[in-house]
Amino acid sequence: MINRKQGHINKSILSPLIKTMEIIEPITQVEICRDPDDNKFLGCARDSHALYIVSGDKDLLVINEYEKIKIVTAKDFCEQYLST
């Protein structure tokens, strides 16, 4: 059995982001990720002109960046977001 450590994020940090979110239906078909099920996230990020994909998924994180979209952990994103 694998024990995964889960981080906790203060909801007040995410509140400004949640208020501006919108649902995007991906159109672009991407075949880059070593886990084909994760390609939909890359396509959605591209179609929505996202700046970041925030994920703990190692198959996405290993890509690091896709078409100028940075792929980062929640911890790294919060550290960068809070420092600006």
PDB file of N, CA, C and O in Angstrom, chain B, residues numbered from 101:
ATOM      1  N   MET B 101       0.835  -1.176   0.000  1.00  0.00           N
ATOM      2  CA  MET B 101       0.000   0.000   0.000  1.00  0.00           C
ATOM      3  C   MET B 101       0.887   1.250   0.000  1.00  0.00           C
ATOM      4  O   MET B 101       1.836   1.349   0.779  1.00  0.00           O
ATOM      5  N   ILE B 102       0.571   2.185  -0.869  1.00  0.00           N
ATOM      6  CA  ILE B 102       1.333   3.426  -0.969  1.00  0.00           C
ATOM      7  C   ILE B 102       0.659   4.482  -0.100  1.00  0.00           C
ATOM      8  O   ILE B 102      -0.550   4.698  -0.192  1.00  0.00           O
ATOM      9  N   ASN B 103       1.444   5.131   0.735  1.00  0.00           N
ATOM     10  CA  ASN B 103       0.931   6.194   1.588  1.00  0.00           C
ATOM     11  C   ASN B 103       1.271   7.530   0.939  1.00  0.00           C
ATOM     12  O   ASN B 103       2.445   7.869   0.798  1.00  0.00           O
ATOM     13  N   ARG B 104       0.256   8.286   0.546  1.00  0.00           N
ATOM     14  CA  ARG B 104       0.472   9.571  -0.096  1.00  0.00           C
ATOM     15  C   ARG B 104       0.191  10.692   0.893  1.00  0.00           C
ATOM     16  O   ARG B 104      -0.845  10.707   1.558  1.00  0.00           O
ATOM     17  N   LYS B 105       1.111  11.613   0.978  1.00  0.00           N
ATOM     18  CA  LYS B 105       0.933  12.766   1.845  1.00  0.00           C
ATOM     19  C   LYS B 105       0.110  13.808   1.093  1.00  0.00           C
ATOM     20  O   LYS B 105       0.484  14.234   0.000  1.00  0.00           O
ATOM     21  N   GLN B 106      -0.987  14.205   1.673  1.00  0.00           N
ATOM     22  CA  GLN B 106      -1.853  15.196   1.055  1.00  0.00           C
ATOM     23  C   GLN B 106      -1.646  16.543   1.727  1.00  0.00           C
ATOM     24  O   GLN B 106      -1.648  16.637   2.955  1.00  0.00           O
ATOM     25  N   GLY B 107      -1.470  17.569   0.936  1.00  0.00           N
ATOM     26  CA  GLY B 107      -1.311  18.916   1.471  1.00  0.00           C
ATOM     27  C   GLY B 107      -2.661  19.549   1.731  1.00  0.00           C
ATOM     28  O   GLY B 107      -3.689  19.097   1.227  1.00  0.00           O
ATOM     29  N   HIS B 108      -2.637  20.572   2.505  1.00  0.00           N
ATOM     30  CA  HIS B 108      -3.854  21.310   2.817  1.00  0.00           C
ATOM     31  C   HIS B 108      -3.632  22.765   2.434  1.00  0.00           C
ATOM     32  O   HIS B 108      -2.601  23.357   2.754  1.00  0.00           O
ATOM     33  N   ILE B 109      -4.621  23.335   1.740  1.00  0.00           N
ATOM     34  CA  ILE B 109      -4.529  24.715   1.306  1.00  0.00           C
ATOM     35  C   ILE B 109      -5.638  25.507   1.988  1.00  0.00           C
ATOM     36  O   ILE B 109      -6.797  25.093   1.990  1.00  0.00           O
ATOM     37  N   ASN B 110      -5.282  26.624   2.555  1.00  0.00           N
ATOM     38  CA  ASN B 110      -6.242  27.507   3.182  1.00  0.00           C
ATOM     39  C   ASN B 110      -7.225  27.992   2.117  1.00  0.00           C
ATOM     40  O   ASN B 110      -6.805  28.535   1.095  1.00  0.00           O
ATOM     41  N   LYS B 111      -8.526  27.805   2.340  1.00  0.00           N
ATOM     42  CA  LYS B 111      -9.538  28.182   1.356  1.00  0.00           C
ATOM     43  C   LYS B 111      -9.523  29.666   1.027  1.00  0.00           C
ATOM     44  O   LYS B 111      -9.912  30.052  -0.076  1.00  0.00           O
ATOM     45  N   SER B 112      -9.091  30.495   1.942  1.00  0.00           N
ATOM     46  CA  SER B 112      -9.058  31.936   1.670  1.00  0.00           C
ATOM     47  C   SER B 112      -8.037  32.270   0.581  1.00  0.00           C
ATOM     48  O   SER B 112      -8.173  33.279  -0.110  1.00  0.00           O
ATOM     49  N   ILE B 113      -7.028  31.436   0.431  1.00  0.00           N
ATOM     50  CA  ILE B 113      -6.036  31.637  -0.626  1.00  0.00           C
ATOM     51  C   ILE B 113      -6.668  31.408  -1.993  1.00  0.00           C
ATOM     52  O   ILE B 113      -6.380  32.132  -2.947  1.00  0.00           O
ATOM     53  N   LEU B 114      -7.529  30.401  -2.085  1.00  0.00           N
ATOM     54  CA  LEU B 114      -8.130  30.045  -3.363  1.00  0.00           C
ATOM     55  C   LEU B 114      -9.367  30.864  -3.698  1.00  0.00           C
ATOM     56  O   LEU B 114      -9.790  30.882  -4.854  1.00  0.00           O
ATOM     57  N   SER B 115      -9.953  31.534  -2.732  1.00  0.00           N
ATOM     58  CA  SER B 115     -11.198  32.267  -2.933  1.00  0.00           C
ATOM     59  C   SER B 115     -11.166  33.213  -4.130  1.00  0.00           C
ATOM     60  O   SER B 115     -12.102  33.184  -4.930  1.00  0.00           O
ATOM     61  N   PRO B 116     -10.133  34.055  -4.297  1.00  0.00           N
ATOM     62  CA  PRO B 116     -10.123  34.945  -5.470  1.00  0.00           C
ATOM     63  C   PRO B 116     -10.079  34.178  -6.790  1.00  0.00           C
ATOM     64  O   PRO B 116     -10.630  34.632  -7.793  1.00  0.00           O
ATOM     65  N   LEU B 117      -9.431  33.024  -6.791  1.00  0.00           N
ATOM     66  CA  LEU B 117      -9.366  32.222  -8.018  1.00  0.00           C
ATOM     67  C   LEU B 117     -10.708  31.585  -8.331  1.00  0.00           C
ATOM     68  O   LEU B 117     -11.138  31.568  -9.484  1.00  0.00           O
ATOM     69  N   ILE B 118     -11.365  31.066  -7.313  1.00  0.00           N
ATOM     70  CA  ILE B 118     -12.646  30.385  -7.502  1.00  0.00           C
ATOM     71  C   ILE B 118     -13.688  31.355  -8.049  1.00  0.00           C
ATOM     72  O   ILE B 118     -14.513  30.972  -8.878  1.00  0.00           O
ATOM     73  N   LYS B 119     -13.658  32.581  -7.602  1.00  0.00           N
ATOM     74  CA  LYS B 119     -14.634  33.583  -8.051  1.00  0.00           C
ATOM     75  C   LYS B 119     -14.513  33.890  -9.541  1.00  0.00           C
ATOM     76  O   LYS B 119     -15.484  34.326 -10.159  1.00  0.00           O
ATOM     77  N   THR B 120     -13.350  33.672 -10.118  1.00  0.00           N
ATOM     78  CA  THR B 120     -13.145  34.007 -11.532  1.00  0.00           C
ATOM     79  C   THR B 120     -13.113  32.784 -12.446  1.00  0.00           C
ATOM     80  O   THR B 120     -12.865  32.920 -13.644  1.00  0.00           O
ATOM     81  N   MET B 121     -13.356  31.613 -11.910  1.00  0.00           N
ATOM     82  CA  MET B 121     -13.304  30.386 -12.717  1.00  0.00           C
ATOM     83  C   MET B 121     -14.488  30.287 -13.674  1.00  0.00           C
ATOM     84  O   MET B 121     -15.578  30.792 -13.403  1.00  0.00           O
ATOM     85  N   GLU B 122     -14.240  29.622 -14.799  1.00  0.00           N
ATOM     86  CA  GLU B 122     -15.323  29.279 -15.712  1.00  0.00           C
ATOM     87  C   GLU B 122     -15.050  27.894 -16.291  1.00  0.00           C
ATOM     88  O   GLU B 122     -13.902  27.462 -16.387  1.00  0.00           O
ATOM     89  N   ILE B 123     -16.112  27.216 -16.668  1.00  0.00           N
ATOM     90  CA  ILE B 123     -16.008  25.872 -17.233  1.00  0.00           C
ATOM     91  C   ILE B 123     -15.634  25.989 -18.713  1.00  0.00           C
ATOM     92  O   ILE B 123     -16.244  26.756 -19.459  1.00  0.00           O
ATOM     93  N   ILE B 124     -14.628  25.220 -19.124  1.00  0.00           N
ATOM     94  CA  ILE B 124     -14.172  25.206 -20.513  1.00  0.00           C
ATOM     95  C   ILE B 124     -14.304  23.785 -21.054  1.00  0.00           C
ATOM     96  O   ILE B 124     -13.820  22.833 -20.443  1.00  0.00           O
ATOM     97  N   GLU B 125     -14.950  23.652 -22.183  1.00  0.00           N
ATOM     98  CA  GLU B 125     -15.022  22.361 -22.868  1.00  0.00           C
ATOM     99  C   GLU B 125     -13.844  22.286 -23.835  1.00  0.00           C
ATOM    100  O   GLU B 125     -13.775  23.072 -24.781  1.00  0.00           O
ATOM    101  N   PRO B 126     -12.918  21.355 -23.614  1.00  0.00           N
ATOM    102  CA  PRO B 126     -11.752  21.278 -24.512  1.00  0.00           C
ATOM    103  C   PRO B 126     -12.146  20.861 -25.925  1.00  0.00           C
ATOM    104  O   PRO B 126     -12.998  19.996 -26.126  1.00  0.00           O
ATOM    105  N   ILE B 127     -11.506  21.496 -26.888  1.00  0.00           N
ATOM    106  CA  ILE B 127     -11.706  21.169 -28.302  1.00  0.00           C
ATOM    107  C   ILE B 127     -10.461  20.477 -28.842  1.00  0.00           C
ATOM    108  O   ILE B 127     -10.550  19.522 -29.614  1.00  0.00           O
ATOM    109  N   THR B 128      -9.303  20.973 -28.425  1.00  0.00           N
ATOM    110  CA  THR B 128      -8.024  20.476 -28.913  1.00  0.00           C
ATOM    111  C   THR B 128      -7.753  19.063 -28.410  1.00  0.00           C
ATOM    112  O   THR B 128      -7.898  18.781 -27.220  1.00  0.00           O
ATOM    113  N   GLN B 129      -7.360  18.183 -29.316  1.00  0.00           N
ATOM    114  CA  GLN B 129      -6.951  16.832 -28.959  1.00  0.00           C
ATOM    115  C   GLN B 129      -5.430  16.815 -28.843  1.00  0.00           C
ATOM    116  O   GLN B 129      -4.721  17.143 -29.794  1.00  0.00           O
ATOM    117  N   VAL B 130      -4.944  16.432 -27.678  1.00  0.00           N
ATOM    118  CA  VAL B 130      -3.510  16.421 -27.404  1.00  0.00           C
ATOM    119  C   VAL B 130      -3.080  14.986 -27.140  1.00  0.00           C
ATOM    120  O   VAL B 130      -3.800  14.229 -26.488  1.00  0.00           O
ATOM    121  N   GLU B 131      -1.923  14.615 -27.636  1.00  0.00           N
ATOM    122  CA  GLU B 131      -1.366  13.279 -27.384  1.00  0.00           C
ATOM    123  C   GLU B 131       0.098  13.431 -26.996  1.00  0.00           C
ATOM    124  O   GLU B 131       0.996  13.073 -27.758  1.00  0.00           O
ATOM    125  N   ILE B 132       0.325  13.968 -25.800  1.00  0.00           N
ATOM    126  CA  ILE B 132       1.677  14.248 -25.342  1.00  0.00           C
ATOM    127  C   ILE B 132       2.021  13.495 -24.064  1.00  0.00           C
ATOM    128  O   ILE B 132       3.133  12.990 -23.907  1.00  0.00           O
ATOM    129  N   CYS B 133       1.061  13.427 -23.159  1.00  0.00           N
ATOM    130  CA  CYS B 133       1.306  12.875 -21.824  1.00  0.00           C
ATOM    131  C   CYS B 133       1.507  11.363 -21.877  1.00  0.00           C
ATOM    132  O   CYS B 133       0.882  10.671 -22.680  1.00  0.00           O
ATOM    133  N   ARG B 134       2.380  10.864 -21.017  1.00  0.00           N
ATOM    134  CA  ARG B 134       2.613   9.410 -20.970  1.00  0.00           C
ATOM    135  C   ARG B 134       1.383   8.671 -20.438  1.00  0.00           C
ATOM    136  O   ARG B 134       1.252   7.467 -20.657  1.00  0.00           O
ATOM    137  N   ASP B 135       0.480   9.371 -19.744  1.00  0.00           N
ATOM    138  CA  ASP B 135      -0.812   8.811 -19.337  1.00  0.00           C
ATOM    139  C   ASP B 135      -1.877   9.436 -20.235  1.00  0.00           C
ATOM    140  O   ASP B 135      -2.226  10.600 -20.039  1.00  0.00           O
ATOM    141  N   PRO B 136      -2.398   8.704 -21.204  1.00  0.00           N
ATOM    142  CA  PRO B 136      -3.351   9.273 -22.169  1.00  0.00           C
ATOM    143  C   PRO B 136      -4.570   9.922 -21.518  1.00  0.00           C
ATOM    144  O   PRO B 136      -5.153  10.839 -22.097  1.00  0.00           O
ATOM    145  N   ASP B 137      -4.966   9.473 -20.335  1.00  0.00           N
ATOM    146  CA  ASP B 137      -6.115  10.071 -19.647  1.00  0.00           C
ATOM    147  C   ASP B 137      -5.846  11.516 -19.225  1.00  0.00           C
ATOM    148  O   ASP B 137      -6.790  12.271 -18.993  1.00  0.00           O
ATOM    149  N   ASP B 138      -4.590  11.907 -19.122  1.00  0.00           N
ATOM    150  CA  ASP B 138      -4.242  13.259 -18.684  1.00  0.00           C
ATOM    151  C   ASP B 138      -4.150  14.258 -19.832  1.00  0.00           C
ATOM    152  O   ASP B 138      -4.050  15.462 -19.598  1.00  0.00           O
ATOM    153  N   ASN B 139      -4.181  13.775 -21.057  1.00  0.00           N
ATOM    154  CA  ASN B 139      -4.107  14.675 -22.210  1.00  0.00           C
ATOM    155  C   ASN B 139      -5.249  15.683 -22.239  1.00  0.00           C
ATOM    156  O   ASN B 139      -5.081  16.790 -22.751  1.00  0.00           O
ATOM    157  N   LYS B 140      -6.403  15.316 -21.700  1.00  0.00           N
ATOM    158  CA  LYS B 140      -7.555  16.226 -21.696  1.00  0.00           C
ATOM    159  C   LYS B 140      -7.255  17.507 -20.911  1.00  0.00           C
ATOM    160  O   LYS B 140      -7.778  18.571 -21.239  1.00  0.00           O
ATOM    161  N   PHE B 141      -6.417  17.408 -19.879  1.00  0.00           N
ATOM    162  CA  PHE B 141      -6.070  18.590 -19.095  1.00  0.00           C
ATOM    163  C   PHE B 141      -5.184  19.532 -19.910  1.00  0.00           C
ATOM    164  O   PHE B 141      -5.319  20.752 -19.819  1.00  0.00           O
ATOM    165  N   LEU B 142      -4.296  18.972 -20.689  1.00  0.00           N
ATOM    166  CA  LEU B 142      -3.444  19.787 -21.552  1.00  0.00           C
ATOM    167  C   LEU B 142      -4.274  20.479 -22.629  1.00  0.00           C
ATOM    168  O   LEU B 142      -4.071  21.660 -22.911  1.00  0.00           O
ATOM    169  N   GLY B 143      -5.204  19.747 -23.225  1.00  0.00           N
ATOM    170  CA  GLY B 143      -6.076  20.326 -24.244  1.00  0.00           C
ATOM    171  C   GLY B 143      -6.955  21.432 -23.680  1.00  0.00           C
ATOM    172  O   GLY B 143      -7.132  22.476 -24.307  1.00  0.00           O
ATOM    173  N   CYS B 144      -7.498  21.200 -22.507  1.00  0.00           N
ATOM    174  CA  CYS B 144      -8.347  22.199 -21.862  1.00  0.00           C
ATOM    175  C   CYS B 144      -7.535  23.451 -21.510  1.00  0.00           C
ATOM    176  O   CYS B 144      -8.000  24.574 -21.704  1.00  0.00           O
ATOM    177  N   ALA B 145      -6.341  23.252 -20.999  1.00  0.00           N
ATOM    178  CA  ALA B 145      -5.489  24.389 -20.647  1.00  0.00           C
ATOM    179  C   ALA B 145      -5.144  25.214 -21.894  1.00  0.00           C
ATOM    180  O   ALA B 145      -5.137  26.444 -21.855  1.00  0.00           O
ATOM    181  N   ARG B 146      -4.865  24.527 -22.978  1.00  0.00           N
ATOM    182  CA  ARG B 146      -4.546  25.227 -24.230  1.00  0.00           C
ATOM    183  C   ARG B 146      -5.759  26.012 -24.732  1.00  0.00           C
ATOM    184  O   ARG B 146      -5.640  27.185 -25.085  1.00  0.00           O
ATOM    185  N   ASP B 147      -6.914  25.369 -24.761  1.00  0.00           N
ATOM    186  CA  ASP B 147      -8.124  26.007 -25.286  1.00  0.00           C
ATOM    187  C   ASP B 147      -8.590  27.178 -24.426  1.00  0.00           C
ATOM    188  O   ASP B 147      -9.239  28.097 -24.925  1.00  0.00           O
ATOM    189  N   SER B 148      -8.263  27.148 -23.145  1.00  0.00           N
ATOM    190  CA  SER B 148      -8.685  28.224 -22.245  1.00  0.00           C
ATOM    191  C   SER B 148      -7.612  29.306 -22.089  1.00  0.00           C
ATOM    192  O   SER B 148      -7.800  30.270 -21.348  1.00  0.00           O
ATOM    193  N   HIS B 149      -6.496  29.139 -22.787  1.00  0.00           N
ATOM    194  CA  HIS B 149      -5.381  30.087 -22.699  1.00  0.00           C
ATOM    195  C   HIS B 149      -4.864  30.201 -21.265  1.00  0.00           C
ATOM    196  O   HIS B 149      -4.538  31.290 -20.791  1.00  0.00           O
ATOM    197  N   ALA B 150      -4.796  29.069 -20.597  1.00  0.00           N
ATOM    198  CA  ALA B 150      -4.337  29.025 -19.202  1.00  0.00           C
ATOM    199  C   ALA B 150      -2.859  29.370 -19.113  1.00  0.00           C
ATOM    200  O   ALA B 150      -2.089  29.162 -20.051  1.00  0.00           O
ATOM    201  N   LEU B 151      -2.496  29.893 -17.978  1.00  0.00           N
ATOM    202  CA  LEU B 151      -1.091  30.164 -17.692  1.00  0.00           C
ATOM    203  C   LEU B 151      -0.466  29.010 -16.925  1.00  0.00           C
ATOM    204  O   LEU B 151       0.738  28.770 -17.027  1.00  0.00           O
ATOM    205  N   TYR B 152      -1.284  28.294 -16.155  1.00  0.00           N
ATOM    206  CA  TYR B 152      -0.808  27.206 -15.305  1.00  0.00           C
ATOM    207  C   TYR B 152      -1.749  26.015 -15.350  1.00  0.00           C
ATOM    208  O   TYR B 152      -2.956  26.161 -15.543  1.00  0.00           O
ATOM    209  N   ILE B 153      -1.178  24.847 -15.170  1.00  0.00           N
ATOM    210  CA  ILE B 153      -1.911  23.644 -14.768  1.00  0.00           C
ATOM    211  C   ILE B 153      -1.370  23.326 -13.388  1.00  0.00           C
ATOM    212  O   ILE B 153      -0.169  23.123 -13.212  1.00  0.00           O
ATOM    213  N   VAL B 154      -2.262  23.284 -12.412  1.00  0.00           N
ATOM    214  CA  VAL B 154      -1.866  22.989 -11.033  1.00  0.00           C
ATOM    215  C   VAL B 154      -2.295  21.561 -10.751  1.00  0.00           C
ATOM    216  O   VAL B 154      -3.482  21.237 -10.790  1.00  0.00           O
ATOM    217  N   SER B 155      -1.317  20.710 -10.465  1.00  0.00           N
ATOM    218  CA  SER B 155      -1.604  19.286 -10.330  1.00  0.00           C
ATOM    219  C   SER B 155      -0.565  18.603  -9.447  1.00  0.00           C
ATOM    220  O   SER B 155       0.559  19.080  -9.292  1.00  0.00           O
ATOM    221  N   GLY B 156      -0.966  17.495  -8.885  1.00  0.00           N
ATOM    222  CA  GLY B 156      -0.035  16.636  -8.163  1.00  0.00           C
ATOM    223  C   GLY B 156       0.288  15.393  -8.972  1.00  0.00           C
ATOM    224  O   GLY B 156       1.013  14.514  -8.507  1.00  0.00           O
ATOM    225  N   ASP B 157      -0.248  15.319 -10.181  1.00  0.00           N
ATOM    226  CA  ASP B 157      -0.080  14.155 -11.043  1.00  0.00           C
ATOM    227  C   ASP B 157       1.328  14.128 -11.642  1.00  0.00           C
ATOM    228  O   ASP B 157       1.711  15.042 -12.372  1.00  0.00           O
ATOM    229  N   LYS B 158       2.083  13.097 -11.338  1.00  0.00           N
ATOM    230  CA  LYS B 158       3.471  13.009 -11.803  1.00  0.00           C
ATOM    231  C   LYS B 158       3.578  12.937 -13.319  1.00  0.00           C
ATOM    232  O   LYS B 158       4.563  13.400 -13.895  1.00  0.00           O
ATOM    233  N   ASP B 159       2.567  12.357 -13.971  1.00  0.00           N
ATOM    234  CA  ASP B 159       2.606  12.268 -15.428  1.00  0.00           C
ATOM    235  C   ASP B 159       2.484  13.646 -16.078  1.00  0.00           C
ATOM    236  O   ASP B 159       3.023  13.868 -17.162  1.00  0.00           O
ATOM    237  N   LEU B 160       1.786  14.563 -15.432  1.00  0.00           N
ATOM    238  CA  LEU B 160       1.716  15.933 -15.925  1.00  0.00           C
ATOM    239  C   LEU B 160       2.926  16.740 -15.486  1.00  0.00           C
ATOM    240  O   LEU B 160       3.500  17.486 -16.280  1.00  0.00           O
ATOM    241  N   LEU B 161       3.316  16.593 -14.225  1.00  0.00           N
ATOM    242  CA  LEU B 161       4.425  17.382 -13.688  1.00  0.00           C
ATOM    243  C   LEU B 161       5.733  17.140 -14.434  1.00  0.00           C
ATOM    244  O   LEU B 161       6.548  18.053 -14.567  1.00  0.00           O
ATOM    245  N   VAL B 162       5.940  15.918 -14.921  1.00  0.00           N
ATOM    246  CA  VAL B 162       7.179  15.611 -15.633  1.00  0.00           C
ATOM    247  C   VAL B 162       7.277  16.400 -16.955  1.00  0.00           C
ATOM    248  O   VAL B 162       8.376  16.610 -17.469  1.00  0.00           O
ATOM    249  N   ILE B 163       6.156  16.825 -17.491  1.00  0.00           N
ATOM    250  CA  ILE B 163       6.154  17.621 -18.725  1.00  0.00           C
ATOM    251  C   ILE B 163       6.705  19.017 -18.443  1.00  0.00           C
ATOM    252  O   ILE B 163       7.373  19.609 -19.291  1.00  0.00           O
ATOM    253  N   ASN B 164       6.421  19.541 -17.242  1.00  0.00           N
ATOM    254  CA  ASN B 164       6.944  20.824 -16.766  1.00  0.00           C
ATOM    255  C   ASN B 164       6.295  22.034 -17.437  1.00  0.00           C
ATOM    256  O   ASN B 164       5.873  22.966 -16.752  1.00  0.00           O
ATOM    257  N   GLU B 165       6.213  22.032 -18.760  1.00  0.00           N
ATOM    258  CA  GLU B 165       5.606  23.145 -19.489  1.00  0.00           C
ATOM    259  C   GLU B 165       5.086  22.639 -20.832  1.00  0.00           C
ATOM    260  O   GLU B 165       5.731  21.828 -21.497  1.00  0.00           O
ATOM    261  N   TYR B 166       3.905  23.133 -21.219  1.00  0.00           N
ATOM    262  CA  TYR B 166       3.300  22.762 -22.495  1.00  0.00           C
ATOM    263  C   TYR B 166       2.792  24.040 -23.157  1.00  0.00           C
ATOM    264  O   TYR B 166       1.904  24.707 -22.626  1.00  0.00           O
ATOM    265  N   GLU B 167       3.343  24.372 -24.288  1.00  0.00           N
ATOM    266  CA  GLU B 167       2.966  25.576 -25.042  1.00  0.00           C
ATOM    267  C   GLU B 167       2.888  26.805 -24.137  1.00  0.00           C
ATOM    268  O   GLU B 167       1.892  27.528 -24.144  1.00  0.00           O
ATOM    269  N   LYS B 168       3.922  27.028 -23.377  1.00  0.00           N
ATOM    270  CA  LYS B 168       4.079  28.157 -22.456  1.00  0.00           C
ATOM    271  C   LYS B 168       3.137  28.084 -21.249  1.00  0.00           C
ATOM    272  O   LYS B 168       3.013  29.062 -20.511  1.00  0.00           O
ATOM    273  N   ILE B 169       2.480  26.956 -21.039  1.00  0.00           N
ATOM    274  CA  ILE B 169       1.642  26.739 -19.864  1.00  0.00           C
ATOM    275  C   ILE B 169       2.489  25.982 -18.849  1.00  0.00           C
ATOM    276  O   ILE B 169       2.906  24.852 -19.102  1.00  0.00           O
ATOM    277  N   LYS B 170       2.738  26.600 -17.713  1.00  0.00           N
ATOM    278  CA  LYS B 170       3.566  25.969 -16.686  1.00  0.00           C
ATOM    279  C   LYS B 170       2.739  24.933 -15.929  1.00  0.00           C
ATOM    280  O   LYS B 170       1.581  25.171 -15.587  1.00  0.00           O
ATOM    281  N   ILE B 171       3.352  23.790 -15.678  1.00  0.00           N
ATOM    282  CA  ILE B 171       2.695  22.710 -14.934  1.00  0.00           C
ATOM    283  C   ILE B 171       3.395  22.605 -13.593  1.00  0.00           C
ATOM    284  O   ILE B 171       4.568  22.240 -13.521  1.00  0.00           O
ATOM    285  N   VAL B 172       2.664  22.930 -12.525  1.00  0.00           N
ATOM    286  CA  VAL B 172       3.254  23.048 -11.200  1.00  0.00           C
ATOM    287  C   VAL B 172       2.384  22.355 -10.146  1.00  0.00           C
ATOM    288  O   VAL B 172       1.203  22.087 -10.365  1.00  0.00           O
ATOM    289  N   THR B 173       3.004  22.078  -9.005  1.00  0.00           N
ATOM    290  CA  THR B 173       2.252  21.543  -7.867  1.00  0.00           C
ATOM    291  C   THR B 173       1.464  22.680  -7.213  1.00  0.00           C
ATOM    292  O   THR B 173       1.741  23.858  -7.443  1.00  0.00           O
ATOM    293  N   ALA B 174       0.487  22.308  -6.401  1.00  0.00           N
ATOM    294  CA  ALA B 174      -0.295  23.307  -5.669  1.00  0.00           C
ATOM    295  C   ALA B 174       0.609  24.120  -4.745  1.00  0.00           C
ATOM    296  O   ALA B 174       0.445  25.333  -4.618  1.00  0.00           O
ATOM    297  N   LYS B 175       1.551  23.455  -4.109  1.00  0.00           N
ATOM    298  CA  LYS B 175       2.474  24.141  -3.211  1.00  0.00           C
ATOM    299  C   LYS B 175       3.283  25.193  -3.967  1.00  0.00           C
ATOM    300  O   LYS B 175       3.391  26.337  -3.524  1.00  0.00           O
ATOM    301  N   ASP B 176       3.852  24.801  -5.112  1.00  0.00           N
ATOM    302  CA  ASP B 176       4.652  25.743  -5.899  1.00  0.00           C
ATOM    303  C   ASP B 176       3.797  26.904  -6.412  1.00  0.00           C
ATOM    304  O   ASP B 176       4.241  28.052  -6.425  1.00  0.00           O
ATOM    305  N   PHE B 177       2.577  26.597  -6.830  1.00  0.00           N
ATOM    306  CA  PHE B 177       1.689  27.649  -7.320  1.00  0.00           C
ATOM    307  C   PHE B 177       1.358  28.640  -6.209  1.00  0.00           C
ATOM    308  O   PHE B 177       1.423  29.851  -6.416  1.00  0.00           O
ATOM    309  N   CYS B 178       1.005  28.127  -5.035  1.00  0.00           N
ATOM    310  CA  CYS B 178       0.656  29.009  -3.912  1.00  0.00           C
ATOM    311  C   CYS B 178       1.849  29.850  -3.478  1.00  0.00           C
ATOM    312  O   CYS B 178       1.693  31.027  -3.153  1.00  0.00           O
ATOM    313  N   GLU B 179       3.027  29.259  -3.471  1.00  0.00           N
ATOM    314  CA  GLU B 179       4.221  30.024  -3.105  1.00  0.00           C
ATOM    315  C   GLU B 179       4.462  31.156  -4.095  1.00  0.00           C
ATOM    316  O   GLU B 179       4.827  32.262  -3.697  1.00  0.00           O
ATOM    317  N   GLN B 180       4.262  30.891  -5.367  1.00  0.00           N
ATOM    318  CA  GLN B 180       4.457  31.937  -6.385  1.00  0.00           C
ATOM    319  C   GLN B 180       3.323  32.954  -6.312  1.00  0.00           C
ATOM    320  O   GLN B 180       3.569  34.157  -6.396  1.00  0.00           O
ATOM    321  N   TYR B 181       2.095  32.490  -6.157  1.00  0.00           N
ATOM    322  CA  TYR B 181       0.925  33.364  -6.117  1.00  0.00           C
ATOM    323  C   TYR B 181       0.976  34.292  -4.912  1.00  0.00           C
ATOM    324  O   TYR B 181       0.628  35.468  -5.017  1.00  0.00           O
ATOM    325  N   LEU B 182       1.406  33.772  -3.772  1.00  0.00           N
ATOM    326  CA  LEU B 182       1.466  34.576  -2.555  1.00  0.00           C
ATOM    327  C   LEU B 182       2.642  35.535  -2.556  1.00  0.00           C
ATOM    328  O   LEU B 182       2.628  36.527  -1.826  1.00  0.00           O
ATOM    329  N   SER B 183       3.658  35.259  -3.359  1.00  0.00           N
ATOM    330  CA  SER B 183       4.840  36.127  -3.373  1.00  0.00           C
ATOM    331  C   SER B 183       4.676  37.318  -4.312  1.00  0.00           C
ATOM    332  O   SER B 183       5.514  38.221  -4.313  1.00  0.00           O
ATOM    333  N   THR B 184       3.603  37.334  -5.112  1.00  0.00           N
ATOM    334  CA  THR B 184       3.410  38.446  -6.051  1.00  0.00           C
ATOM    335  C   THR B 184       2.522  39.500  -5.475  1.00  0.00           C
ATOM    336  O   THR B 184       2.254  40.507  -6.131  1.00  0.00           O
TER     337      THR B 184
END
